[in-house]
Amino acid sequence: MSRSTDRNGEDAAFEGVLRQIDDTVAFEPGYYNESYLDRRITARMRRRDTESHAEYERILREDAEERQALMDALTINVTEFFRNPEMWDVLRDVLRERTANQRRVRVWSAPSADGREPYSVAMLACDDPEIDESRLEVLGSDISEEALDSARNGEYHTTRTTDIAEELEPLADPDRYVERDEDTFQVRPAVQRLVDFETHDLISDGARDPFDVVLCRNLLIYIDVDHKAALFDTLEASLAEDGVLVLGMTESVPPNRSDRYEPIDKRRRVFRRR
């Protein structure tokens, strides 16, 4: 058998895995770029001690727990409290201005993974005397129910790779917002009350009621180029007329839409809808 025949067979087996995901997992693989999918699927294959896509397709077909594990691997990305601290300095000014001039300020973190981003918004508001947190409503959404369950629980752990105390350093007094028990950090009720969590798929569920601030960081980099426009349509339709959009540090507003946004801070990827 030639090398090209082997390659064709592997490609067909990989496509079989994608079809199985499409049929049995609440995830739309067609919207994501292939390199991202390949990395996450390969990681799960290693966990199941198989190098064969055909064998992994069979596992997915027969094992509901593996389907859930793959769903979590595909949807839960790296997250932390106050990720990219310089962006939060810009957002601080946005929230000061909005809460000073509006009776209600709605913020959407989409996707919110395990909740650290929306809780960061709430903690920032509570920590800054110039932000009126009583006017703030924060929504975190994700397509992973397991991630949302973790977010609602609001419990986080320091590990070899994650130092929660270090992540919370931008706050003047972190102990006001989390209760610490050695390496376990529990978000306090006063912060949790500011944040709601809901299931929402940015790909298939469409726009939400307009928000004053929408954070969608580090998702667009995983989306296939053919589908980025549709995702941006959803984000745009979910923004208030002069709403603020926050993207990831390696993402930006598509060139054909740049006339619809003005940068509040281009380097930190914070834009105001015109």
C-alpha positions as CSV (number, residue, x, y, z in Angstrom):
1,M,0.0,0.0,0.0
2,S,1.4,3.4,-1.0
3,R,1.9,6.3,1.5
4,S,-0.8,8.3,-0.4
5,T,-3.3,5.5,0.1
6,D,-2.5,5.4,3.8
7,R,-3.0,9.2,4.0
8,N,-6.3,8.9,2.1
9,G,-7.4,6.2,4.5
10,E,-6.5,8.3,7.5
11,D,-8.3,11.4,6.1
12,A,-11.4,9.3,5.6
13,A,-11.2,7.9,9.1
14,F,-10.8,11.4,10.5
15,E,-13.8,12.6,8.5
16,G,-15.7,9.6,10.0
17,V,-14.9,10.9,13.5
18,L,-16.2,14.4,12.5
19,R,-19.4,12.9,11.2
20,Q,-19.8,11.0,14.5
21,I,-19.3,14.2,16.4
22,D,-21.8,16.0,14.2
23,D,-24.4,13.2,14.8
24,T,-24.0,12.5,18.5
25,V,-22.3,15.4,20.2
26,A,-23.9,18.8,20.8
27,F,-21.1,20.6,18.9
28,E,-20.8,21.9,15.3
29,P,-17.4,20.7,14.0
30,G,-18.0,22.3,10.6
31,Y,-17.6,25.8,12.0
32,Y,-14.1,25.1,13.5
33,N,-10.8,25.0,11.7
34,E,-9.4,21.5,11.2
35,S,-6.1,22.0,13.1
36,Y,-8.0,22.9,16.2
37,L,-10.3,19.9,15.9
38,D,-7.4,17.6,15.2
39,R,-5.5,18.7,18.3
40,R,-8.5,18.2,20.7
41,I,-9.5,14.9,19.1
42,T,-5.9,13.6,19.2
43,A,-5.6,14.5,22.9
44,R,-8.7,12.4,23.6
45,M,-7.4,9.5,21.5
46,R,-4.3,9.5,23.6
47,R,-6.4,9.3,26.8
48,R,-8.2,6.3,25.3
49,D,-4.9,4.7,24.2
50,T,-5.7,4.5,20.6
51,E,-4.0,5.9,17.5
52,S,-6.7,4.8,15.1
53,H,-9.4,7.3,14.1
54,A,-11.6,4.4,13.0
55,E,-11.3,2.8,16.4
56,Y,-12.0,6.2,18.1
57,E,-15.1,6.6,15.9
58,R,-16.3,3.3,17.3
59,I,-15.6,4.4,20.8
60,L,-17.6,7.6,20.3
61,R,-20.5,5.6,18.8
62,E,-20.7,3.2,21.8
63,D,-19.5,5.2,24.8
64,A,-21.7,8.1,26.0
65,E,-19.1,9.1,28.6
66,E,-16.5,9.6,26.0
67,R,-18.8,11.7,23.9
68,Q,-19.2,14.0,26.9
69,A,-15.5,14.0,27.6
70,L,-14.8,15.0,23.9
71,M,-17.5,17.7,24.1
72,D,-15.7,19.2,27.2
73,A,-12.3,19.0,25.4
74,L,-13.7,20.8,22.3
75,T,-15.5,23.5,24.2
76,I,-13.5,24.3,27.4
77,N,-10.5,26.5,26.6
78,V,-7.7,28.1,28.7
79,T,-9.2,30.7,31.0
80,E,-8.2,32.6,34.1
81,F,-9.3,35.5,36.3
82,F,-8.3,38.9,34.8
83,R,-6.6,37.3,31.7
84,N,-4.5,40.0,29.9
85,P,-4.6,42.5,32.8
86,E,-4.1,45.5,30.5
87,M,-7.4,44.9,28.9
88,W,-9.1,45.0,32.3
89,D,-7.8,48.5,32.8
90,V,-9.6,49.6,29.7
91,L,-12.7,47.8,30.7
92,R,-12.6,49.5,34.1
93,D,-13.0,52.9,32.4
94,V,-15.8,51.6,30.2
95,L,-17.7,50.4,33.2
96,R,-17.1,53.6,35.1
97,E,-18.6,55.6,32.3
98,R,-21.5,53.3,31.6
99,T,-22.6,52.9,35.2
100,A,-22.4,56.7,35.7
101,N,-24.7,57.4,32.8
102,Q,-27.0,54.4,32.6
103,R,-29.4,52.9,35.1
104,R,-28.7,49.4,33.8
105,V,-25.5,48.1,32.2
106,R,-25.6,44.6,30.7
107,V,-22.4,42.6,30.1
108,W,-22.2,39.3,28.2
109,S,-19.2,37.0,28.5
110,A,-19.6,34.5,25.6
111,P,-18.2,31.9,25.8
112,S,-17.5,32.0,29.5
113,A,-16.0,28.5,30.0
114,D,-15.8,27.9,33.8
115,G,-17.0,31.4,34.8
116,R,-13.7,33.2,35.6
117,E,-14.3,35.9,33.0
118,P,-17.8,37.0,34.1
119,Y,-16.8,36.7,37.8
120,S,-13.8,38.9,36.9
121,V,-16.2,41.6,35.6
122,A,-18.3,41.4,38.8
123,M,-15.2,41.6,41.0
124,L,-13.8,44.5,39.1
125,A,-17.1,46.4,39.6
126,C,-17.2,45.6,43.3
127,D,-13.6,46.5,43.8
128,D,-13.7,49.9,42.1
129,P,-15.5,52.7,44.0
130,E,-16.1,54.6,40.7
131,I,-18.2,51.7,39.3
132,D,-21.8,51.3,40.5
133,E,-22.1,47.6,40.7
134,S,-25.8,47.9,41.6
135,R,-26.4,48.9,38.0
136,L,-24.5,46.0,36.6
137,E,-25.9,42.7,35.2
138,V,-23.4,40.1,34.0
139,L,-24.3,37.0,31.9
140,G,-21.9,34.1,31.3
141,S,-22.8,31.6,28.6
142,D,-21.3,28.5,27.2
143,I,-22.4,25.4,25.3
144,S,-20.9,23.0,27.8
145,E,-23.2,22.1,30.7
146,E,-20.3,20.8,32.7
147,A,-18.5,24.1,32.4
148,L,-21.6,26.0,33.4
149,D,-22.1,23.7,36.4
150,S,-18.5,24.5,37.5
151,A,-19.1,28.2,36.9
152,R,-22.3,28.3,39.0
153,N,-20.5,26.5,41.8
154,G,-17.8,29.2,41.8
155,E,-15.0,27.0,43.3
156,Y,-11.5,27.2,41.9
157,H,-8.3,25.4,42.8
158,T,-4.6,26.4,42.6
159,T,-2.6,23.7,40.9
160,R,0.9,23.3,39.5
161,T,-0.1,25.3,36.4
162,T,-2.8,27.6,37.9
163,D,-2.2,30.1,40.7
164,I,-5.6,31.6,41.6
165,A,-4.1,34.0,44.1
166,E,-1.8,35.4,41.4
167,E,-4.7,35.7,39.0
168,L,-6.6,37.8,41.5
169,E,-3.7,40.3,42.1
170,P,-5.4,43.1,40.1
171,L,-7.9,43.4,42.9
172,A,-7.2,45.7,45.8
173,D,-8.6,43.2,48.4
174,P,-9.3,39.7,46.8
175,D,-10.5,38.4,50.2
176,R,-13.6,40.5,49.9
177,Y,-14.6,38.5,46.8
178,V,-13.3,35.0,47.4
179,E,-13.1,32.8,50.5
180,R,-9.8,31.0,50.6
181,D,-9.2,27.6,52.2
182,E,-5.6,26.7,51.4
183,D,-5.6,26.0,47.6
184,T,-9.4,26.3,47.2
185,F,-11.0,29.6,46.4
186,Q,-14.8,30.0,46.6
187,V,-16.4,33.0,45.0
188,R,-18.4,34.9,47.7
189,P,-22.2,35.2,47.3
190,A,-22.1,39.0,46.9
191,V,-20.2,38.4,43.6
192,Q,-22.2,35.4,42.5
193,R,-25.4,37.4,42.8
194,L,-24.2,39.8,40.0
195,V,-23.7,36.9,37.5
196,D,-26.1,34.6,35.8
197,F,-25.2,31.6,33.7
198,E,-27.1,30.2,30.7
199,T,-26.5,27.7,28.0
200,H,-26.0,29.3,24.6
201,D,-24.3,28.2,21.4
202,L,-22.9,31.2,19.5
203,I,-22.9,29.1,16.3
204,S,-26.5,27.9,16.2
205,D,-28.5,29.9,18.8
206,G,-28.0,33.3,17.3
207,A,-28.1,36.8,18.8
208,R,-29.2,37.8,22.3
209,D,-31.0,40.9,23.5
210,P,-28.7,43.9,23.1
211,F,-25.8,44.2,25.6
212,D,-23.8,47.2,26.5
213,V,-20.5,45.1,26.6
214,V,-19.9,41.8,24.8
215,L,-16.7,39.9,25.6
216,C,-15.9,37.2,23.0
217,R,-12.2,36.5,23.5
218,N,-10.1,33.8,22.0
219,L,-12.9,32.0,20.1
220,L,-12.6,33.5,16.7
221,I,-9.1,32.1,16.3
222,Y,-10.6,28.6,16.3
223,I,-13.4,29.3,13.9
224,D,-13.0,28.4,10.2
225,V,-12.6,31.4,8.0
226,D,-15.8,30.6,6.0
227,H,-17.9,30.9,9.2
228,K,-16.3,33.9,11.0
229,A,-18.7,36.3,9.2
230,A,-21.7,34.5,10.6
231,L,-20.3,34.5,14.1
232,F,-19.6,38.2,13.9
233,D,-23.1,38.8,12.7
234,T,-24.3,37.2,16.0
235,L,-22.0,39.3,18.1
236,E,-22.9,42.5,16.3
237,A,-26.6,41.9,16.6
238,S,-26.2,41.3,20.3
239,L,-24.5,44.7,20.8
240,A,-26.4,47.8,21.8
241,E,-26.2,50.7,19.3
242,D,-23.1,52.1,20.9
243,G,-22.1,48.8,22.6
244,V,-18.5,47.8,23.4
245,L,-17.0,44.7,21.9
246,V,-13.9,43.0,23.5
247,L,-12.0,40.5,21.4
248,G,-8.9,38.3,22.2
249,M,-5.4,39.8,21.9
250,T,-4.7,38.0,18.6
251,E,-8.1,38.8,17.1
252,S,-9.6,41.9,15.5
253,V,-12.6,43.2,13.7
254,P,-12.7,42.0,10.1
255,P,-11.5,44.6,7.6
256,N,-14.8,44.7,5.8
257,R,-16.5,45.7,9.1
258,S,-14.0,48.2,10.4
259,D,-16.2,51.2,9.5
260,R,-18.8,49.9,12.0
261,Y,-16.4,50.1,15.0
262,E,-14.1,52.7,16.5
263,P,-11.2,51.5,18.7
264,I,-11.4,52.4,22.3
265,D,-8.0,50.7,22.6
266,K,-7.0,48.9,19.5
267,R,-4.0,47.2,21.1
268,R,-6.1,45.7,23.8
269,R,-8.8,44.8,21.3
270,V,-11.6,47.0,22.8
271,F,-14.0,48.5,20.2
272,R,-17.1,50.7,20.3
273,R,-19.9,50.1,17.8
274,R,-20.5,53.2,15.7
